[in-house]
Amino acid sequence: MKIEAKFYSEKNKIYFLNGTELNTKNKKIIDGKCCKNNSEPEENALYSINVTQELTGTEENANEEFLAEFRNWLKKLEDKNSFAIIIPFAENASATQEQKEIFTASFKHCARRIKDCENVIGFSVPENVEPDFFISELKAKHGHYIFFSTDENLLASDEKIAKL
């Protein structure tokens, strides 16, 4: 199933397809642990959801229970006209190259599990990974995703990455 893009990025900003800029200043920052089947997202909201590798698991040992519940919660956003940005977070910021690749693979798996959630705008690029590798791995099957960063160097080098 291929999701059609609802947004585009230009000059480090996000726009709806009609050209209206998405206001990211009032986003609600929540922990992925809060995205449970028994919790309801607000209407017309933008969520920035912190998701740790501990929650997702690794590609070989994925936390499918969390990923299924997370997907269900993200599907509720569609009915509420709300949107989400996924913020991957690594517990180990000084990871080895192998750990960085495992981390990227775990969020690639997460992206596969939530692939039909139309109101997921995209993912932020974690500071502990190689940005080009992370983006190419997730974009390979999820071309509609927009990528975000707070890293001024990354923002300066790629105007298609939106400022978070």
C-alpha positions in Angstrom: 0.0 0.0 0.0 1.5 3.3 -1.1 0.5 6.4 0.9 0.1 9.6 -1.0 1.9 12.6 0.4 -0.1 15.2 2.3 2.8 17.5 2.8 6.0 18.7 1.2 9.1 20.3 2.6 10.9 23.4 1.2 13.5 25.6 2.7 13.4 23.7 6.0 9.6 24.2 6.4 6.6 22.0 6.0 3.6 22.8 3.8 0.3 21.1 3.1 -0.1 20.3 -0.6 -2.2 23.5 -1.0 0.8 25.6 0.0 -0.3 26.4 3.5 2.6 26.2 6.0 2.2 23.7 8.8 2.6 25.5 12.2 5.0 23.2 14.2 5.4 25.7 17.1 2.3 24.4 19.0 3.1 20.7 18.7 2.3 18.5 21.6 5.4 16.6 22.7 4.5 13.2 24.1 6.2 9.9 25.0 5.5 6.9 22.8 4.4 5.0 25.9 1.4 7.3 26.1 0.1 6.1 22.7 -2.1 3.4 24.1 -5.4 2.0 22.8 -7.2 3.5 25.8 -6.0 7.0 25.2 -7.5 9.4 22.7 -5.6 11.9 20.7 -6.9 15.5 20.5 -8.6 16.9 17.4 -6.6 19.1 15.0 -3.3 18.6 16.9 0.2 18.0 15.8 2.1 15.4 17.9 5.8 15.1 18.3 6.1 11.5 19.6 9.4 10.4 21.3 9.9 6.8 20.6 12.9 4.9 22.0 14.5 1.9 20.6 13.6 0.2 23.8 10.0 0.6 22.8 10.4 -0.6 19.2 12.9 -3.3 19.9 15.3 -4.4 17.2 14.5 -5.6 13.8 15.2 -9.2 14.8 13.6 -8.8 18.2 10.8 -6.3 17.6 8.3 -5.3 20.3 5.4 -6.2 18.1 2.9 -5.6 21.0 4.0 -1.9 21.3 4.2 -1.5 17.5 0.6 -2.8 17.0 -0.8 -0.6 19.8 1.2 2.4 18.4 -0.2 1.8 14.9 -3.8 1.7 16.3 -3.2 4.9 18.2 -1.8 6.6 15.1 -4.7 5.4 13.0 -7.0 7.4 15.4 -5.3 10.6 14.2 -6.9 10.3 10.9 -10.4 10.5 12.4 -9.3 13.5 14.6 -7.6 15.4 11.7 -4.4 15.3 13.7 -0.8 14.5 12.6 2.3 13.0 14.0 6.1 13.4 13.7 8.0 10.4 15.1 11.1 11.3 17.1 13.5 8.2 17.3 15.6 8.3 20.4 18.6 6.2 21.2 19.5 5.4 24.8 23.2 5.2 23.7 24.3 8.4 22.0 27.9 7.2 21.6 27.0 4.0 19.7 29.3 2.0 17.5 28.7 1.8 13.8 27.0 -1.6 14.2 24.7 -0.2 16.9 23.8 2.8 14.7 22.9 0.4 11.9 20.8 -1.7 14.3 19.1 1.4 15.5 18.3 2.5 12.0 17.0 -1.0 11.1 14.7 -0.9 14.2 13.1 2.4 13.0 12.9 1.1 9.5 10.9 -1.8 10.9 8.8 0.7 12.9 8.1 2.6 9.7 7.0 -0.7 8.0 4.6 -1.4 10.9 2.9 2.0 10.7 3.1 2.3 6.9 -0.7 2.7 6.5 -1.0 5.5 9.0 -1.7 8.4 6.6 -1.3 11.2 9.2 2.3 10.4 10.1 4.2 13.2 8.5 7.6 11.6 9.0 10.6 11.1 11.3 13.2 13.3 12.8 16.8 12.4 12.0 18.5 11.2 15.2 21.8 12.8 16.1 23.5 9.5 16.7 23.1 8.1 13.2 24.5 8.9 9.7 21.7 11.1 8.4 22.0 10.1 4.7 21.9 6.4 5.6 18.9 6.8 8.0 16.9 8.9 5.5 17.7 6.5 2.6 16.7 3.4 4.6 13.3 4.9 5.6 12.6 6.6 2.3 13.2 3.5 0.2 9.7 2.2 0.9 8.1 5.4 2.5 8.8 8.1 0.0 6.0 10.3 1.4 7.8 10.9 4.7 9.4 14.2 5.5 12.5 14.3 7.7 13.1 16.7 10.5 16.1 17.9 12.4 17.3 20.5 14.9 20.9 20.2 13.6 21.7 23.5 11.9 24.5 21.9 9.8 22.1 19.3 8.5 19.4 21.9 7.8 21.9 24.1 6.0 23.0 21.2 3.8 19.5 20.0 2.8 16.6 22.4 2.4 14.3 19.4 2.1 14.8 18.6 5.8 12.3 20.5 7.9 13.3 22.3 11.1 11.8 20.6 14.1 
